[in-house]
Amino acid sequence: VLSGGFLLSLMGGMSYAWGSFVLPLVQNWGWSTAQANLPFTIMIIVFSITMIPAGWLQDRYNPRKVATAGSFLFLTGYSLAALMRYFSSPLWLTLTYGIGVGIACGLTYATIAPTARKWFSDRPGFAVSIAVMGFGLAAVVFAPLKKGMIKLWGVDGTLFALGIFVTIVSLIGSRLIKNPPPEWEPPSSNDSDSKVNNKKNEVKDVSPQEFIKTPRFYILWLALASVIGGGLTAIGLLTAYGEIELQLAPAFAALAVSFYSLSNGLGRPVAGWFADRWGTIKVMIFIYIIQALVFIAFPWVATSPVLLFGSSLLLGLGYASTFALFPVLVASVSGTKHLGTNYGLVFSAFGLGAISSLIGSWLLDTTGSFTYPFLLAGFATVFGLILLVILYKKFM
């Protein structure tokens, strides 16, 4: 089950790693940077919104059917996007990749965390983080490969090849995903690290209709939007910061995002492992304190390549914790029966986070300084951190 989730998240992350297409679209297709980024922005928004109905579908039917439908939709979205040579308007890529692939991402990703959490209630943090780890590692694994493919086949040929590959791997992952039997409980263990989250088995299952009426839902939603906005701001600005502020060569500056992505991927099971021992929300609060401090101090601390890469590693760990532990946190306050829908409702905040990252880019364009967007990301993280502290003190 975890292997299936990993493959699905890896393919979703493949679609999420859009950066390799931006420069070729600008240089070879005559698009502006904003036009080249539009399909990705729309994909993120559609992905986050789709998580709600996709979560409901996997709760009502079963995750394998939903993931399989998403896998075939990957083929449709990518294949239509590959026809951009005949429909060269940015609108075409926005409709096919942004909407089609965005829906496919939502359908497949919505099945991963709820299924892993149901099988591994004794170690939910580590299990969920392993299953979603592929989403963070995709950029590290496939970004260099995409650049080579684009040189050989162009943007349109690469999209078609990716569509076939992503579909095949996603279908394999879909066959491995399934819910446990109705009364499933993991084998008993005397390990002390497996006991921290035992009380989660006793959490009352809350329906989506009830969940959205509780303060816990709005706290979680706003907290996710806040911390995700900071993470997306970092992804968009780290390479530019290295090039402009530190005068690094573009390829060398891009290593900052590689370090960020590596920490984002490998940091997920680390965060999950600690969460199962110390408690999910305690680990999240600790990591977000570090993320907020790094963001706020970034313009004054990241004064050399080593410090830039070190800061990128720490920021990636914050992003890793968000994706690995938020589904576990949602389950801890609403149960697992409706986790797909409930987590989808909370995950819709991802779209707002994507918009907030655009504000960071606008601040850079307007002021010409990296200080303001990084401060914005830092204070957004502080806001999310405060909300999680309130959740911990009053509702847990």
C-alpha positions as CSV (number, residue, x, y, z in Angstrom):
1,V,0.0,0.0,0.0
2,L,2.8,2.4,0.9
3,S,4.6,1.5,-2.3
4,G,1.5,2.3,-4.3
5,G,1.1,5.6,-2.6
6,F,4.7,6.4,-3.2
7,L,4.4,5.8,-6.9
8,L,1.2,7.9,-7.2
9,S,2.8,10.7,-5.2
10,L,5.9,10.5,-7.4
11,M,3.9,10.9,-10.5
12,G,1.9,13.7,-9.0
13,G,5.2,15.4,-8.1
14,M,6.3,15.0,-11.7
15,S,3.4,17.2,-12.8
16,Y,4.2,19.6,-10.0
17,A,7.8,20.0,-11.1
18,W,7.0,22.5,-13.8
19,G,10.1,24.7,-13.7
20,S,12.0,22.9,-16.5
21,F,9.4,24.1,-19.0
22,V,9.4,27.8,-18.2
23,L,12.6,28.9,-19.9
24,P,12.0,26.8,-23.1
25,L,8.5,28.3,-23.4
26,V,9.9,31.8,-23.1
27,Q,12.9,31.3,-25.4
28,N,11.5,29.0,-28.0
29,W,7.8,29.7,-28.0
30,G,7.9,33.5,-27.4
31,W,5.8,33.4,-24.3
32,S,6.2,35.7,-21.3
33,T,7.3,34.4,-18.0
34,A,3.8,35.0,-16.6
35,Q,2.3,33.1,-19.5
36,A,4.7,30.2,-19.1
37,N,3.9,29.9,-15.4
38,L,0.1,30.2,-15.8
39,P,-0.6,26.5,-16.6
40,F,1.3,25.6,-13.4
41,T,-0.6,28.1,-11.3
42,I,-4.0,26.9,-12.6
43,M,-2.9,23.3,-12.1
44,I,-2.2,24.0,-8.4
45,I,-5.5,25.7,-7.9
46,V,-7.5,22.9,-9.7
47,F,-5.5,20.3,-7.8
48,S,-6.4,21.7,-4.5
49,I,-10.1,22.1,-5.3
50,T,-10.3,18.6,-6.8
51,M,-9.1,17.1,-3.5
52,I,-12.6,17.8,-2.0
53,P,-14.7,15.7,-4.5
54,A,-11.9,13.2,-4.9
55,G,-11.7,12.6,-1.2
56,W,-15.5,12.1,-1.1
57,L,-15.3,9.7,-4.0
58,Q,-12.5,7.6,-2.4
59,D,-14.4,7.6,0.9
60,R,-17.7,6.5,-0.7
61,Y,-16.4,4.0,-3.2
62,N,-12.7,2.9,-2.9
63,P,-9.3,4.5,-3.5
64,R,-8.3,2.0,-6.2
65,K,-11.1,3.1,-8.6
66,V,-10.5,6.8,-8.0
67,A,-6.7,6.5,-8.5
68,T,-7.2,4.5,-11.7
69,A,-9.5,7.2,-13.1
70,G,-6.9,9.8,-12.2
71,S,-4.2,7.7,-14.0
72,F,-6.1,7.6,-17.2
73,L,-6.9,11.3,-16.9
74,F,-3.1,12.0,-16.7
75,L,-2.8,10.4,-20.2
76,T,-5.7,12.6,-21.5
77,G,-4.3,15.8,-20.0
78,Y,-0.7,15.3,-21.1
79,S,-1.6,14.1,-24.6
80,L,-3.9,17.1,-25.2
81,A,-1.2,19.4,-23.9
82,A,1.3,17.9,-26.3
83,L,-0.9,19.2,-29.2
84,M,0.3,22.7,-28.4
85,R,2.2,22.9,-31.7
86,Y,-1.2,23.1,-33.3
87,F,-2.8,25.2,-30.6
88,S,0.1,27.5,-29.7
89,S,-1.9,29.8,-27.4
90,P,-1.0,29.7,-23.7
91,L,-4.7,29.2,-23.1
92,W,-4.5,25.7,-24.6
93,L,-1.8,24.6,-22.2
94,T,-3.7,26.2,-19.4
95,L,-6.9,24.3,-20.2
96,T,-5.2,20.9,-20.9
97,Y,-2.3,20.8,-18.4
98,G,-3.7,23.3,-15.9
99,I,-7.2,21.7,-15.6
100,G,-6.8,18.2,-17.0
101,V,-3.5,17.3,-15.2
102,G,-4.7,19.3,-12.1
103,I,-7.8,17.1,-11.8
104,A,-5.7,13.9,-12.3
105,C,-3.3,15.0,-9.5
106,G,-6.3,15.6,-7.2
107,L,-7.8,12.2,-8.0
108,T,-4.6,10.3,-7.4
109,Y,-3.2,12.2,-4.5
110,A,-6.5,12.1,-2.5
111,T,-6.2,8.4,-2.2
112,I,-2.7,8.2,-0.7
113,A,-2.8,9.7,2.9
114,P,-6.2,8.3,4.0
115,T,-5.4,4.8,2.8
116,A,-2.0,4.8,4.5
117,R,-3.4,6.2,7.7
118,K,-6.1,3.5,7.9
119,W,-3.6,0.7,7.6
120,F,-1.0,2.1,10.0
121,S,-2.9,3.7,12.9
122,D,-0.1,2.7,15.2
123,R,2.5,4.6,13.2
124,P,0.5,7.1,11.2
125,G,3.1,9.8,10.8
126,F,5.8,7.6,9.4
127,A,3.4,5.6,7.2
128,V,1.8,8.7,5.6
129,S,5.1,10.4,5.2
130,I,6.6,7.4,3.3
131,A,3.6,7.3,1.0
132,V,3.7,11.0,0.1
133,M,7.5,11.2,0.0
134,G,7.5,10.8,-3.8
135,F,5.8,14.2,-4.2
136,G,8.8,15.9,-2.7
137,L,11.5,13.8,-4.4
138,A,10.1,14.2,-7.9
139,A,11.8,17.5,-8.6
140,V,15.2,16.1,-7.6
141,V,14.8,12.9,-9.6
142,F,13.1,14.2,-12.8
143,A,14.1,17.8,-13.2
144,P,17.5,16.9,-14.9
145,L,15.7,14.2,-17.0
146,K,13.1,16.7,-18.2
147,K,15.8,19.1,-19.4
148,G,17.4,16.4,-21.5
149,M,14.1,15.3,-22.9
150,I,13.2,18.9,-23.9
151,K,16.5,19.3,-25.8
152,L,15.7,16.1,-27.7
153,W,12.0,16.3,-28.3
154,G,10.9,19.9,-27.4
155,V,8.2,20.9,-25.0
156,D,5.4,19.2,-26.8
157,G,7.2,15.9,-27.4
158,T,8.3,15.8,-23.8
159,L,4.7,16.3,-22.6
160,F,3.6,13.4,-24.7
161,A,6.3,11.1,-23.5
162,L,5.6,12.1,-19.9
163,G,2.0,11.4,-20.3
164,I,2.7,7.8,-21.3
165,F,5.2,7.3,-18.5
166,V,3.1,9.0,-15.8
167,T,0.1,7.0,-16.8
168,I,1.8,3.6,-16.7
169,V,3.5,4.2,-13.3
170,S,0.3,5.6,-11.8
171,L,-1.7,2.6,-13.0
172,I,0.8,0.4,-11.2
173,G,0.5,2.5,-8.1
174,S,-3.3,2.3,-8.3
175,R,-3.3,-1.5,-8.3
176,L,-1.4,-1.5,-5.0
177,I,-3.8,1.0,-3.3
178,K,-6.7,-0.5,-1.3
179,N,-8.5,0.0,2.0
180,P,-8.0,-2.4,4.9
181,P,-10.9,-4.7,6.0
182,P,-13.6,-2.9,8.0
183,E,-12.4,-3.9,11.5
184,W,-8.7,-3.9,10.7
185,E,-6.3,-3.1,13.5
186,P,-2.5,-3.3,13.1
187,P,-0.7,-6.1,14.9
188,S,-0.1,-5.2,18.6
189,S,3.3,-3.9,19.5
190,N,5.0,-3.2,22.8
191,D,7.3,-0.7,21.3
192,S,7.1,2.6,23.1
193,D,7.3,4.5,19.9
194,S,4.1,2.9,18.6
195,K,2.1,4.0,21.7
196,V,2.2,7.7,21.3
197,N,-0.7,7.8,18.8
198,N,-2.8,5.0,20.2
199,K,-5.5,7.4,21.3
200,K,-6.1,8.2,17.7
201,N,-8.0,4.9,17.4
202,E,-10.5,6.3,19.8
203,V,-11.2,9.5,17.9
204,K,-14.8,9.9,17.0
205,D,-15.4,9.9,13.3
206,V,-16.7,13.4,12.3
207,S,-18.7,13.8,9.0
208,P,-17.7,16.5,6.6
209,Q,-20.9,18.4,7.3
210,E,-20.1,18.4,11.0
211,F,-16.4,19.1,10.4
212,I,-16.8,22.3,8.5
213,K,-18.9,23.7,11.3
214,T,-16.2,23.3,13.9
215,P,-13.5,25.9,14.8
216,R,-10.9,23.1,14.3
217,F,-11.6,23.0,10.6
218,Y,-11.1,26.8,10.1
219,I,-7.9,26.8,12.2
220,L,-6.5,23.9,10.2
221,W,-7.5,25.5,6.9
222,L,-5.9,28.9,7.7
223,A,-2.8,27.3,9.2
224,L,-2.2,25.2,6.0
225,A,-2.8,28.2,3.7
226,S,-0.3,30.2,5.8
227,V,2.6,27.7,6.0
228,I,2.1,26.5,2.4
229,G,2.2,30.1,1.1
230,G,5.7,30.5,2.7
231,G,6.9,27.2,1.2
232,L,5.7,28.1,-2.3
233,T,7.3,31.5,-2.0
234,A,10.7,29.8,-1.2
235,I,10.4,27.5,-4.2
236,G,9.8,30.5,-6.5
237,L,12.6,32.8,-5.2
238,L,15.5,30.7,-4.0
239,T,17.2,30.4,-7.5
240,A,16.6,34.1,-8.3
241,Y,18.0,35.1,-4.9
242,G,21.2,33.1,-5.6
243,E,21.6,34.7,-9.1
244,I,20.8,38.3,-8.2
245,E,22.0,38.7,-4.6
246,L,24.9,36.3,-4.6
247,Q,25.8,36.6,-8.3
248,L,25.9,32.9,-8.7
249,A,25.8,31.2,-12.1
250,P,22.2,30.0,-12.9
251,A,23.0,26.3,-12.8
252,F,24.8,26.8,-9.4
253,A,22.1,28.9,-8.0
254,A,19.5,26.3,-9.0
255,L,21.1,23.9,-6.5
256,A,19.3,25.8,-3.8
257,V,16.0,24.4,-5.1
258,S,17.6,21.0,-5.4
259,F,18.6,21.1,-1.7
260,Y,15.1,22.3,-0.9
261,S,13.5,19.5,-2.9
262,L,15.8,16.9,-1.4
263,S,14.9,18.0,2.1
264,N,11.3,18.2,1.2
265,G,11.3,14.6,0.0
266,L,13.6,12.8,2.5
267,G,12.5,15.1,5.4
268,R,9.0,13.6,5.2
269,P,9.7,10.2,6.8
270,V,12.0,12.0,9.3
271,A,9.2,14.3,10.4
272,G,6.8,11.3,10.5
273,W,9.2,9.2,12.6
274,F,9.5,12.0,15.2
275,A,5.8,12.7,15.1
276,D,5.0,9.1,16.1
277,R,7.3,9.4,19.1
278,W,6.7,12.9,20.3
279,G,3.2,13.8,19.0
280,T,2.3,15.2,15.6
281,I,1.4,18.7,16.5
282,K,4.4,19.2,18.8
283,V,6.8,18.3,15.9
284,M,4.9,20.6,13.5
285,I,5.1,23.5,16.0
286,F,8.8,22.9,16.5
287,I,9.6,22.7,12.8
288,Y,7.5,25.8,11.9
289,I,9.3,27.8,14.5
290,I,12.5,27.0,12.7
291,Q,10.9,27.8,9.3
292,A,9.6,31.2,10.5
293,L,13.0,32.1,11.9
294,V,14.8,31.1,8.7
295,F,12.4,33.1,6.5
296,I,12.6,36.2,8.6
297,A,16.4,36.1,8.9
298,F,17.0,34.9,5.3
299,P,18.0,38.2,3.6
300,W,20.6,38.8,6.3
301,V,21.8,35.2,6.8
302,A,22.0,33.7,3.3
303,T,25.1,35.7,2.4
304,S,27.1,32.8,0.8
305,P,26.4,29.7,-1.2
306,V,26.9,27.5,1.8
307,L,24.4,29.5,3.9
308,L,22.0,29.7,1.0
309,F,22.0,25.9,0.6
310,G,21.8,25.3,4.4
311,S,18.8,27.7,4.6
312,S,17.2,25.9,1.7
313,L,17.5,22.5,3.5
314,L,15.8,23.9,6.6
315,L,13.0,25.5,4.6
316,G,12.4,22.2,2.7
317,L,12.0,20.4,6.0
318,G,9.1,22.8,6.8
319,Y,7.4,22.0,3.5
320,A,8.0,18.3,4.1
321,S,6.3,18.4,7.5
322,T,3.3,20.2,6.0
323,F,2.5,17.5,3.5
324,A,3.5,14.6,5.7
325,L,1.8,15.6,8.9
326,F,-1.3,17.6,8.0
327,P,-3.3,14.5,7.0
328,V,-2.3,12.8,10.3
329,L,-3.4,15.9,12.2
330,V,-6.7,16.1,10.4
331,A,-7.3,12.4,11.3
332,S,-6.5,13.1,14.9
333,V,-9.4,15.6,15.2
334,S,-11.9,14.1,12.8
335,G,-11.3,10.3,12.6
336,T,-10.5,8.2,9.6
337,K,-13.9,7.2,8.2
338,H,-14.3,10.4,6.3
339,L,-10.6,11.3,6.2
340,G,-10.5,11.6,2.4
341,T,-13.2,14.3,2.3
342,N,-12.1,16.1,5.5
343,Y,-8.5,16.2,4.4
344,G,-9.6,17.4,1.0
345,L,-11.6,20.2,2.6
346,V,-8.5,21.3,4.5
347,F,-6.2,20.8,1.5
348,S,-8.2,23.2,-0.6
349,A,-6.3,25.9,1.3
350,F,-3.3,24.9,-0.9
351,G,-4.9,27.1,-3.6
352,L,-4.8,30.1,-1.4
353,G,-1.2,29.4,-0.6
354,A,-0.4,29.4,-4.3
355,I,-2.0,32.8,-4.6
356,S,0.0,34.2,-1.7
357,S,3.2,33.1,-3.3
358,L,2.3,35.3,-6.3
359,I,2.1,38.2,-3.9
360,G,5.6,37.5,-2.9
361,S,6.7,37.6,-6.5
362,W,4.8,40.9,-7.0
363,L,6.6,42.4,-3.9
364,L,9.9,41.5,-5.5
365,D,9.0,43.1,-8.8
366,T,7.6,46.2,-7.1
367,T,10.3,46.8,-4.5
368,G,13.3,45.2,-6.2
369,S,14.2,43.6,-2.9
370,F,14.0,40.1,-1.6
371,T,13.6,41.3,2.0
372,Y,9.9,41.9,1.7
373,P,8.7,38.6,0.1
374,F,10.8,36.6,2.6
375,L,9.4,38.6,5.5
376,L,5.9,38.0,4.2
377,A,6.7,34.3,4.1
378,G,8.1,34.4,7.6
379,F,5.1,36.2,9.1
380,A,2.7,34.0,7.2
381,T,4.4,31.0,8.8
382,V,4.2,32.7,12.3
383,F,0.5,33.2,11.8
384,G,0.1,29.5,10.9
385,L,2.2,28.6,13.9
386,I,0.0,30.6,16.3
387,L,-3.1,28.9,14.9
388,L,-1.6,25.4,15.6
389,V,-0.7,26.4,19.1
390,I,-4.3,27.5,19.7
391,L,-5.5,24.2,18.2
392,Y,-3.2,22.3,20.5
393,K,-4.1,24.3,23.7
394,K,-7.8,24.5,23.2
395,F,-9.0,21.5,21.1
396,M,-6.5,18.7,21.7
